[in-house]
Every structure is written in C-alpha cells, then in structure tokens.
C-alpha cells in the first residue's frame, strides 16, 4: 500500500484550485474566497471536536480528514505553503510545549 501524505493532498488541492474543472469542489470552494474556506474549516473542526467528545472513533477519523483537507485549502487560498507550516512545527519540536508557549509574545 502506498502511503498517502499531506504533501500529496496539498498538491492535489493546488492543482484542483487552479483547474477549469466545473465539477471540482475544491475549485468552487477556493473561488468563494478565504472567508468561506475558513468558515468550512471551522465547521469541520467543531464536528471533529464533537466526534471526539462522543468517543466516536470512526466519525472522528472522517472529520479529522475533513479538517486536514479544509486546513490545506485555507493555506492554499492564503498563499501559505505547507512547507512553511512543517518548518514551524519542526522548529517547535526543539523545545517543550511549555517553553514554546512561554516564548510567544504576550498579548
């Protein structure tokens, strides 16, 4: 079995976002702009959280896939490369979570 990665999904989203395919959900969503894409991400995140609270592993798995997809769509329309996010995660793993949080600017 071939391992499917976030890079694979990111590449598919990028291609579909630029396509002329009228049947592409990704293209239609991207064309609605960042606000609509962000709204969908928020909806999916809430659904994932509800599935987690209900301890519904199957539903959580499906909703987590939706969250990842919609996050990558938001990154695409915001022109934030997935690689930048991965670099940030890599930077953060060099310290504990509490150290990383303490290093953030105070609001």
N, C-alpha and C positions, 0 to 999 in steps of 0.2 A: 504494500500500500504506500502510495506517495504521500508525503507529509505536506499538508496544505498550511501555508504560513500567512501571517498578517501582510507580509510583503506581496504575496500572491494576490490577496484580496485588495490591497492598495492599488496594485497595477490594474486589476480588473475595473475597479471604481474609476481610476483615472482615464482608462480607455473608454468606458461607457459614458462618462461625463462629457467627453468631447465628441461622442459619436452623433450621427444624424439619425440614429435608430429611434423612431417614434414610439416603439413599444418598450423602450428601456425605462424602467422605474428609476434607475439612478439618474439618467439624463433628465427626466421630468423633475425629479426632486432637486437636483443641482440648479436647474433653470429657475426654480422658485426662490432661490437665494439663501443666504446664510441663516436668516431668521427662521425660515421654515425648516431648514435642515437641523438647526439647533433645537427647535421645538420637538421634532421627531426623536432626536437623541434623548431629550429629557423625558419624553413619554416612555421610551423603551427602558430607560434607567429606572423609572418608577416601577414599571412592570417587572423588571428583574428583581428589584428590592422586595416587591410583594411576593414573588415566587419564592424568594429566599426565606422570608418570614413564614410562609406556609410550608416550608421544607419540602417543596415540590421540585425534586432534582431534575426531572425531565423538562418541566416548564422553565426552570432557571437556566438550564442548558440552552434552550431555544431563545430565551430572552437575552442571555449573555451574547449569543451570536448576533442578535439584532443590535445590541448596544455597540459591539465592536464594529459592525457594518456602519451604523449611523455615525459613530465617532470618526471613522475614516472618511466618511462623506463630508462631515463638518471640517475636518482638517483639509480636505481637498478644496472645498469652496473658500476656505480661509487662507489657502496657499501656504499651509504649514506642512512641510514634508514629514512623513512618518519617521524618517531617519533622524530628524531633529528631536522628536519625542523619545526615540530609543536612546539617543545620546544623553538626553536629560535623565532618563531612567538609569542609564549606566553611571552617570556622574553621581547620582543619589545613592547608588549601592556601595560607594566608597565610605559611607558613614552610616551610623544608625539612623533610624527614622526619627528619633527624638532629636538627634543632633541636626539633621537636615531641617526639621521643622523649626528649631531654635535659630537657625541661620537665616530664615526668611525675614524680610523687613517687617517690622511691627506696624500695624495699621492703627 
